[in-house]
Amino acid sequence: MKVLGHRHILETLPRLKAQTFLFSGPEGVGRRTVARWFAAGLNCAQGFPPCGACPSCRLEPHPDYLEIGPQSETKTGRKARLPQIRLEQIAPREGQEEPSLLEWMSTYPRFRVKVAVIDGAHWLGEAAANALLKLLEEPPGFARIVLVAPSRELVLPTLASRSLEVGFAPLPEAELRTLSTDPEALAFAQGSVGRLRWALEHPQDLARLTSRVEGVLEAMGPRGGPAQTLEALQLLGELEEALPYLARRLGQALSPEQPAYRQALEALAQAQDALAAYVSEDLVVTWLALRLARL
């Protein structure tokens, strides 16, 4: 199993004796990939790095590896207001078909170690977090639990305090260049192998996204205004990754010391929160255009 970058983490992780880890860092830099690599090495007949050839390494899906992530739909099938890891994903409830984490962890591993990854640990609901806390307080000797989140501050303190944090940073461009030398894809990725792979798989979407983000920046300039900014944002809003990429481009166009940079990031974050809460998209885009045009 090949992992791009994070050499120090790969060297250190097998020597750590903790049972619960918090993999923190930006989206797309490889936290989940390293978690899978860690689980493979723990169960590999030859240890670390995993050989890829023994009976454990050849199994897919692996019986001793479980990933749990936030649900984007409610129990009635409607789109959730916010993603959430629900109680039944952690603890058993009457009538549920899929086994919960606690049920899965109650049996011995087929090989050596059971590894559970809570992807998006900052989306744990209160009841689910309390159920998980009981496991973190007294995990079985064969268990390893990996929480994945953007930062320690976003995870409930009761969970974070029982976890050993492993911080992930964006990858240097030199390492990403082993996958591609496309300057636009690399500029879009900004240290994220996940974003780079998306850019390489969707070149037409990347070209549209890049062009429309540049249109927003131009509309925010001296020759633009609220109307031009609104028109540019309306075109941008149709594309995936639009607002996060606009935030990254603003970081390149404005100095981080400028008050306008901080105000723009705050406006983009508020707009994303509003969209996640199902506020009218037209209303959010109009409000954002007015805020950005003033900068």
C-alpha positions in Angstrom: 0.0 0.0 0.0 1.6 3.2 -1.2 1.2 6.4 0.8 2.3 9.7 -0.7 4.3 11.8 1.7 4.0 11.9 5.6 7.3 9.9 6.0 7.7 11.0 9.6 4.2 9.8 10.5 4.7 6.5 8.8 8.0 6.0 10.7 6.5 7.0 14.1 3.0 5.5 14.0 4.0 1.8 14.3 6.0 2.6 17.5 3.2 4.4 19.3 1.4 2.5 22.1 -1.8 4.4 22.2 -5.1 2.7 21.4 -7.0 5.8 20.3 -5.6 8.3 17.9 -6.9 11.6 16.5 -5.7 12.2 12.9 -6.1 16.0 12.4 -5.4 18.1 9.4 -6.9 19.6 6.2 -9.2 17.6 3.9 -7.6 15.5 1.3 -4.0 15.3 2.6 -4.1 11.5 3.3 -5.4 11.0 6.8 -7.7 8.1 5.8 -5.1 6.6 3.5 -2.6 6.5 6.5 -5.3 5.0 8.7 -5.8 2.1 6.2 -2.1 1.7 5.9 -1.8 1.6 9.7 -4.5 -1.1 9.9 -2.9 -3.1 7.2 0.5 -3.0 8.9 -1.0 -4.0 12.3 -2.4 -7.2 10.7 0.3 -7.9 8.1 2.3 -11.2 8.7 5.5 -9.2 8.1 4.4 -6.0 10.0 5.3 -2.5 8.8 5.3 -1.6 6.0 2.5 -3.9 5.0 3.8 -6.5 2.4 0.6 -6.6 0.2 1.0 -10.3 -0.3 0.1 -12.2 2.9 -3.4 -13.5 3.6 -4.3 -10.4 5.6 -3.0 -7.9 3.0 -4.9 -9.6 0.2 -8.3 -9.4 1.8 -10.6 -6.7 0.6 -12.8 -5.7 2.3 -10.8 -6.6 5.5 -12.8 -8.2 8.3 -10.8 -6.3 11.0 -11.2 -2.9 9.5 -14.3 -0.7 9.8 -14.9 2.9 8.7 -17.8 4.9 10.0 -18.7 8.3 8.5 -21.5 10.9 8.8 -24.9 10.3 7.3 -26.1 12.9 4.7 -29.7 11.7 4.9 -32.2 11.6 7.7 -33.9 8.4 8.8 -36.9 9.3 6.6 -34.6 9.6 3.5 -34.5 13.4 3.3 -31.3 15.3 2.9 -29.9 16.0 6.4 -29.6 19.7 7.5 -26.0 18.8 8.6 -24.1 15.6 8.3 -24.1 13.6 11.5 -22.8 10.3 12.9 -25.8 8.8 14.6 -26.2 6.7 17.7 -27.1 3.5 15.9 -23.8 3.6 14.0 -22.0 3.4 17.4 -24.3 1.5 19.7 -26.8 -1.3 18.9 -30.5 -0.3 18.7 -33.5 -2.6 18.3 -34.4 -3.5 14.8 -31.3 -2.1 13.0 -29.8 -4.3 10.3 -26.3 -3.1 10.1 -24.0 -4.0 13.0 -22.9 -1.0 15.2 -19.3 -0.2 16.1 -19.8 -1.7 19.6 -21.2 -4.9 18.2 -18.4 -5.2 15.7 -15.8 -4.5 18.4 -17.3 -7.1 20.8 -15.8 -10.0 18.8 -12.2 -11.0 18.4 -10.3 -10.1 15.3 -9.7 -12.6 12.5 -6.0 -11.7 12.4 -4.4 -9.5 15.2 -6.0 -6.1 15.6 -9.4 -4.5 14.9 -9.1 -1.0 13.6 -12.1 1.3 13.6 -12.0 4.7 11.9 -14.5 7.4 12.8 -14.3 9.6 9.7 -15.6 13.1 10.5 -15.4 12.7 14.3 -16.5 16.3 14.6 -19.9 15.3 13.2 -20.6 12.9 16.1 -24.0 13.6 17.7 -24.2 13.9 21.5 -25.7 10.4 22.1 -23.2 8.8 19.6 -20.3 10.6 21.3 -21.3 9.4 24.7 -21.6 5.8 23.5 -18.2 6.1 21.8 -16.7 7.5 25.0 -17.4 4.3 26.9 -15.4 2.4 24.3 -12.5 4.9 24.5 -12.4 4.6 28.3 -12.1 0.8 28.2 -11.1 -0.4 24.8 -10.4 -4.1 24.3 -6.7 -4.9 24.1 -7.0 -5.9 20.4 -8.7 -2.5 19.4 -7.3 0.6 17.8 -9.6 3.5 17.2 -8.8 6.4 14.8 -10.8 9.6 14.9 -10.4 11.8 11.8 -11.2 15.5 12.0 -10.0 18.9 10.8 -8.6 19.9 14.2 -8.6 18.9 17.8 -10.7 21.9 18.7 -13.6 20.7 16.6 -13.8 17.3 18.4 -15.7 17.0 21.8 -13.1 17.5 24.6 -14.1 14.3 26.3 -13.1 12.4 23.1 -10.0 14.5 22.2 -8.6 14.2 25.7 -8.5 10.4 25.4 -6.8 10.4 22.0 -3.2 10.8 20.9 -3.2 13.5 18.2 -1.3 12.9 15.0 -1.2 16.1 13.0 -1.2 16.0 9.1 0.1 19.0 7.1 -0.4 19.8 3.4 2.0 17.9 1.2 4.9 19.8 -0.4 4.4 20.5 -4.1 7.5 18.5 -4.9 5.7 15.3 -3.7 2.5 16.2 -5.6 4.6 16.6 -8.8 5.2 12.8 -8.7 1.5 12.5 -9.7 1.3 15.5 -12.1 3.1 18.6 -13.3 0.0 20.3 -14.5 0.3 23.9 -13.0 -3.4 24.5 -12.8 -4.1 21.2 -11.0 -1.2 21.8 -8.6 -2.4 25.4 -7.9 -5.9 24.0 -7.2 -4.6 21.2 -4.9 -2.4 23.4 -2.6 -0.9 20.4 -0.8 -4.0 18.1 -1.0 -3.5 14.8 -2.9 -7.3 14.3 -2.8 -7.9 17.6 -4.5 -5.1 16.9 -7.0 -6.7 13.6 -8.0 -10.1 15.2 -8.4 -8.5 17.9 -10.7 -6.8 15.2 -12.8 -10.0 13.2 -13.1 -12.2 16.2 -13.9 -10.1 18.5 -16.1 -13.2 20.2 -17.7 -14.7 20.9 -14.3 -11.4 22.3 -13.1 -11.1 24.6 -16.1 -14.7 26.0 -15.5 -14.0 26.4 -11.8 -10.7 28.2 -12.4 -12.2 30.5 -15.0 -15.2 31.4 -12.8 -13.2 32.0 -9.7 -11.0 34.4 -11.6 -14.2 36.1 -12.8 -15.3 36.6 -9.1 -11.9 38.1 -8.3 -12.1 40.4 -11.3 -15.6 41.5 -10.3 -14.3 42.3 -6.8 -11.7 44.6 -8.3 -11.8 48.4 -8.9 -13.7 48.0 -12.2 -16.4 45.7 -10.7 -19.1 46.2 -8.2 -22.0 44.4 -6.4 -23.8 43.6 -9.6 -20.8 42.1 -11.3 -19.8 40.2 -8.2 -23.3 38.8 -7.9 -23.3 37.6 -11.5 -19.9 36.0 -11.1 -20.9 34.2 -7.9 -24.1 32.9 -9.5 -22.0 31.2 -12.2 -19.6 29.9 -9.6 -22.3 28.4 -7.3 -23.1 25.7 -9.8 -19.7 24.0 -9.4 -18.4 21.6 -6.7 -15.6 22.9 -4.4 -16.5 26.5 -5.5 -16.4 28.4 -2.2 -13.4 26.6 -0.7 -11.4 27.2 -3.9 -12.4 30.9 -3.9 -11.2 31.1 -0.3 -7.8 29.7 -1.3 -7.5 32.0 -4.3 -8.3 35.0 -2.1 -5.4 33.9 0.1 -3.1 34.3 -2.9 -4.7 37.6 -4.1 -4.7 39.3 -0.8 -2.1 39.6 1.9 -3.0 37.6 5.1 -2.2 40.8 7.1 -4.9 42.8 5.3 -8.2 43.2 7.2 -10.0 42.5 3.8 -8.6 39.0 3.7 -10.0 38.1 7.2 -13.3 39.7 6.4 -13.6 37.8 3.1 -12.8 34.4 4.8 -15.4 35.2 7.5 -18.0 36.0 4.8 -17.3 32.8 2.9 -17.5 30.7 6.0 -20.8 32.3 7.0 -22.1 31.6 3.5 -21.2 28.0 3.6 -22.8 27.6 7.0 -26.0 29.3 5.7 -26.1 27.0 2.7 -25.6 23.9 4.9 -28.6 25.1 7.0 -30.8 25.3 3.8 -31.0 29.1 3.7 -32.2 30.2 0.2 -29.2 29.9 -2.2 -30.2 33.1 -4.0 -30.4 35.0 -0.7 -27.0 33.7 0.4 -25.3 34.5 -2.9 -26.8 38.0 -3.0 -25.6 38.7 0.6 -22.1 37.3 -0.2 -21.8 39.4 -3.3 -22.6 42.6 -1.3 -20.0 41.6 1.4 -17.3 40.8 -1.1 -17.9 43.8 -3.3 -17.3 46.1 -0.3 -13.8 44.6 0.1 
